[in-house]
Amino acid sequence: MKQLSYSDKEVIMDAIFSNCKSPAGFRSIYKAVPVGNYEVIKQFIDFTKYYVMFRGPRPHRGYSTRKRDAHSFDVYQRDARTVRLLRVEREAFQRGVAYGQAYDRMITRI
């Protein structure tokens, strides 16, 4: 499967979550998205720009809900500086992986 660009993910995510938009006054972009299809949907969420918080009971100690206990999730947007830093870090990692693969191919030819 072709890797989606950031703008492609944005368009697909907006179409998928169109009925879960947050009302004015909330920090989340999308609110109360059912967790049932999370594993399928998460490939369309740009995690450099957004983060997910699960909602549901908290039977264990802590401040957040575990994914296995959640009934829904909210999507929040990160600030612009964090997005830029995460994208630079991701690009550097991918370049390093490509360099390592090229090096491995070179070594196996020798």
Sequence and secondary structure as in RCSB ss.txt:
>XXXX:A:sequence
MKQLSYSDKEVIMDAIFSNCKSPAGFRSIYKAVPVGNYEVIKQFIDFTKYYVMFRGPRPHRGYSTRKRDAHSFDV
YQRDARTVRLLRVEREAFQRGVAYGQAYDRMITRI
>XXXX:A:secstr
     HHHHHHHHHHHTGGGB  TT SEEEEEEEGGGHHHHGGGS TTTEEEEEES   SSSSS  GGG SEEEE
EE  HHHHHHHHHHHHHHHHHHHHHHHHHHHHHH 
